[in-house]
Amino acid sequence: MTAEIHFIGRVRTQFDTLEACPKQGNEGGKEAWVEVAPEFSEGLDGIVVGQHLDLFTWLHQADRKTMSVHPRGDTSRPKRGVFATRSPARPNPVGVHTVTVLEVEPNRLKVEPLEALDKTPLIDIKKTPTPANFITPVDIRREDIEEITHVCRSAWSRRLFSGFNGNASIRLGDACLMTATGSAKGCLEPKDFVLVDIASGAILAGSKPSSEGEMHLEIYRNQPKAQAILHTHPPKILALGVLVQPEEMLQLPIFETELIGSRMTTAPAFAPGTTELAKATGKAAMTHDAVYMEKHGLVCWADTLGHALSLSEELEHLASIHVDVVG
């Protein structure tokens, strides 16, 4: 029996030769465009940024006669039948590529990571079965995840985070996108986010919220100006909290004390992750855009996550001066 395949488009990648193509997409695949012929463009309806797709290509330069290969071209490994490998050499050279959608246009998609040869024919596109802990709702843009990822990496590089501590979020209408529990802020992945309804606290998409998720929600509920929240564990601020009483923190005979230090207030020493801490911090955020949580850390809210990070850095800088003075 035979079958007829109609090419529906082609991929435009950064790889001009087979030798330049990585073995797998996650081993060096790059951003690429998937171009769909006009007569098939209606089939792209419903695809959104952040969605995961399986692309099926026709590996037109593949060897269709070889039935056994050394896995990954490694001659030190015994040969196997091609059906026991992902080798492009096979009777019907269909390539399967799992990608993430970066942009959507009327008859083409920008995706990553794709390792196929430039101008490889496209034979089909299918939605990838999505794990429950990946976020793909229409109202979450790639830019939203990128903003949190970038700011968290910057905060981590400045030692405001370490390991898995701290968390971040941005308001998206009636919901907020926040980092999930157990996520390393210096190297966030798509699975490390969760979308939560602000009013009810219900999880709308993604995995489990951070243990301080309720604190974020209380701030958003109490402070309508808050569009982004960053909770860090700045070492100088924490050290200063040990050396002096909360009401004495950042009280220095310099202009920055009034300009920056006055923006911070204090929430009592409730255990991390508790309702008491969340409510106390939410109440404090009604009058100040930075809250020092005794024995725990710092939370700042702002119009953008980048501005929340800037305020955190300024307060940590003041704390370092104060630590030097009292030390």
C-alpha positions in Angstrom: 0.0 0.0 0.0 1.1 3.6 -0.6 -0.1 7.0 0.6 0.2 10.5 -0.8 1.5 13.3 1.3 0.8 16.9 0.6 3.5 19.3 1.9 1.7 22.2 3.8 4.7 24.5 4.0 8.3 24.6 5.0 10.6 25.6 7.8 13.1 28.4 7.6 15.9 27.7 10.0 19.5 28.9 10.7 21.0 25.6 9.5 22.2 25.5 5.9 23.9 22.0 5.9 23.1 18.7 7.4 26.4 18.8 9.2 25.4 22.0 11.0 22.1 20.5 12.2 22.1 19.4 15.9 21.0 15.9 16.7 18.0 17.1 18.7 16.3 20.4 19.2 17.4 20.6 22.9 21.0 20.1 21.8 21.4 23.4 19.9 18.2 24.0 18.1 17.5 27.7 17.4 14.6 30.0 16.7 13.0 29.4 13.4 10.0 30.3 11.2 7.4 27.7 10.2 5.8 28.9 7.0 2.4 27.5 6.0 1.0 27.7 2.5 -2.0 30.1 2.2 -4.4 27.3 1.5 -3.6 25.7 4.8 -3.2 28.9 6.9 -6.7 28.6 8.4 -5.4 25.5 10.2 -3.3 27.8 12.4 -6.4 29.2 14.1 -6.3 28.7 17.8 -2.5 28.4 18.1 -1.2 30.9 20.8 2.1 32.1 22.0 3.6 29.8 24.7 1.9 26.7 23.3 3.8 23.5 22.6 3.5 21.9 19.2 4.8 18.9 17.4 6.1 19.7 13.9 6.2 16.8 11.4 8.7 17.4 8.6 9.8 15.4 5.5 13.6 14.9 5.8 14.1 15.2 2.1 17.9 14.6 2.2 17.7 11.5 4.4 18.9 8.0 3.3 15.8 5.9 2.7 17.6 2.6 2.1 19.6 2.1 5.3 17.9 -0.1 7.8 20.4 -0.1 10.7 22.6 2.6 12.1 25.0 3.4 14.9 22.9 5.4 17.4 23.7 9.1 17.2 26.4 8.2 14.6 28.7 6.9 17.3 30.6 4.0 15.7 31.7 2.7 19.1 28.1 1.7 19.8 26.6 -1.4 18.1 24.2 -0.9 15.2 20.5 -0.9 15.8 17.5 -1.0 13.5 16.4 2.5 12.4 13.0 1.9 14.1 14.8 1.6 17.4 16.4 5.0 17.0 15.5 8.6 16.0 17.9 8.5 13.1 16.7 10.5 10.0 17.7 7.5 7.9 14.5 5.4 7.4 12.1 4.3 4.7 9.7 7.2 5.3 11.9 10.0 6.7 9.4 11.8 8.9 11.0 14.2 11.4 9.2 15.1 14.7 10.2 18.3 16.5 8.6 19.5 19.7 8.8 23.3 19.8 7.4 26.3 21.7 5.5 29.0 19.9 7.2 32.4 20.2 5.1 34.5 17.7 2.0 33.9 15.6 1.3 35.5 12.2 -1.4 34.9 9.7 0.4 32.2 7.8 3.6 31.5 9.8 4.8 30.8 13.3 8.1 31.6 15.1 9.1 28.7 17.2 12.1 27.3 19.2 14.1 25.1 19.4 14.2 23.7 15.9 17.1 21.7 14.5 15.9 20.9 11.0 17.7 21.9 7.8 16.6 25.1 6.2 13.7 24.8 3.7 12.8 21.3 5.0 9.2 20.5 3.8 6.5 20.6 6.5 3.8 17.9 6.4 1.8 18.5 9.6 1.5 20.4 12.9 -0.1 18.9 16.0 -0.7 20.3 19.5 1.6 18.6 21.9 -0.1 16.9 24.9 0.6 19.5 27.6 1.7 18.5 31.1 -0.5 19.9 33.8 2.3 22.1 35.2 2.9 24.0 32.0 1.1 27.3 31.3 -0.5 27.9 28.0 -3.6 30.2 28.5 -4.2 32.7 25.8 -3.9 35.7 28.2 -0.3 34.8 29.2 2.2 36.3 26.8 5.7 35.2 26.2 6.8 38.7 27.4 5.2 38.1 30.8 7.2 35.0 31.5 10.3 36.6 30.1 9.9 39.6 32.4 9.8 37.5 35.5 12.6 35.3 34.3 14.9 38.2 33.5 14.2 40.1 36.7 14.6 37.0 38.9 17.9 36.2 37.2 19.1 39.8 37.8 18.1 39.6 41.5 19.8 36.3 41.9 23.0 37.6 40.3 22.9 40.5 42.9 22.6 37.9 45.7 19.1 39.1 46.6 18.0 35.5 46.1 19.8 32.2 46.8 18.8 28.7 45.9 15.0 28.3 45.9 14.1 31.2 48.2 12.1 34.3 47.3 9.4 34.7 44.7 8.0 37.2 42.2 4.7 38.0 40.5 3.0 40.4 38.1 -0.7 41.3 37.9 -2.6 40.2 34.8 -6.0 41.7 35.2 -7.9 39.8 37.8 -5.1 37.2 38.1 -1.4 37.2 38.8 1.4 35.2 37.3 3.8 34.1 40.0 6.8 31.8 40.5 5.9 28.3 41.6 7.1 26.6 44.7 10.5 24.9 44.4 11.7 27.1 41.6 15.3 28.3 41.3 15.1 32.0 40.6 18.4 32.1 38.8 17.3 29.6 36.1 13.5 29.7 35.8 11.8 27.3 33.3 8.3 27.4 31.8 7.2 24.8 34.4 8.1 27.2 37.2 5.1 29.5 36.9 1.5 29.5 38.1 -1.5 31.7 37.3 -3.7 32.4 40.3 -7.0 34.3 40.6 -6.4 37.2 43.0 -9.8 37.3 44.6 -10.3 33.6 45.4 -6.7 32.3 45.3 -7.8 29.6 42.9 -5.1 28.1 40.6 -6.0 28.9 37.0 -3.0 27.2 35.3 0.4 25.9 36.1 1.8 24.1 39.2 1.7 24.9 42.9 2.2 28.5 44.0 5.1 29.6 46.2 4.6 29.2 49.9 4.3 33.0 50.0 1.7 33.1 47.3 -1.0 34.3 49.7 1.2 37.3 50.6 1.3 38.4 47.0 -2.5 38.0 46.8 -3.0 40.1 49.9 -0.8 42.9 48.6 -2.7 42.9 45.3 -6.1 42.9 47.1 -5.0 45.8 49.4 -3.0 47.9 47.0 -4.6 48.5 43.6 -1.4 50.4 42.4 0.7 47.2 42.8 1.3 45.7 39.3 4.3 43.6 40.3 5.8 42.2 43.5 9.3 41.0 44.3 10.0 39.1 47.6 13.8 38.8 48.2 16.1 37.7 51.0 18.7 40.5 51.0 21.6 39.5 53.2 22.5 43.1 54.4 18.9 43.9 55.3 18.6 40.6 57.2 21.8 41.2 59.0 20.8 44.7 59.9 17.5 43.3 61.3 19.7 41.2 63.7 21.9 44.1 64.8 19.2 46.8 65.5 15.5 47.1 66.3 13.2 47.3 63.2 12.3 51.0 64.0 16.0 51.8 63.9 16.7 50.3 60.5 18.0 52.6 57.8 18.1 55.6 60.1 21.2 57.2 58.8 22.3 60.9 58.6 22.3 60.9 54.8 19.7 62.2 52.3 19.0 58.7 51.0 17.4 57.8 54.4 14.5 60.2 53.7 14.3 59.5 50.0 14.6 55.7 50.0 14.6 54.4 53.6 11.3 56.1 54.4 9.6 54.0 51.8 10.1 50.8 53.9 8.0 49.8 56.8 7.9 46.6 59.0 5.7 43.6 59.3 5.9 41.6 62.6 7.8 38.3 62.8 5.2 35.8 61.8 6.3 32.4 60.4 7.0 32.3 56.7 4.0 31.1 54.6 1.4 31.8 57.2 -1.9 33.6 56.8 -0.8 36.0 59.6 2.3 37.1 57.7 0.3 37.5 54.5 -2.3 39.7 56.1 0.2 41.8 58.0 2.3 42.4 54.9 -0.8 43.1 52.8 -1.9 45.7 55.3 1.6 47.3 55.5 1.7 47.6 51.7 -1.3 49.9 51.8 1.0 52.7 53.0 4.5 51.7 51.9 5.9 50.1 48.7 8.5 48.1 50.7 7.9 45.9 53.7 10.6 44.3 55.8 9.3 41.1 57.3 11.1 40.6 60.5 13.5 37.6 60.6 12.4 36.8 57.0 13.1 39.1 54.1 11.9 42.1 52.0 9.0 42.5 49.7 8.6 45.4 47.3 5.7 46.3 45.0 5.8 48.7 42.0 4.3 49.4 38.6 6.8 46.9 37.0 8.9 44.1 38.3 12.0 45.9 37.2 11.1 48.9 39.4 10.4 46.6 42.3 13.9 45.2 41.8 15.5 48.7 41.7 13.8 49.6 45.0 15.1 46.4 46.6 18.6 47.1 45.4 18.5 50.7 46.8 17.3 49.5 50.2 19.9 46.7 50.3 22.6 49.3 49.5 21.4 51.5 52.4 21.4 48.5 54.7 25.0 47.7 53.7 26.0 51.2 54.8 24.1 50.9 58.1 25.7 47.5 58.8 29.2 49.0 58.3 28.3 51.8 60.7 27.0 49.6 63.5 29.5 46.8 62.8 
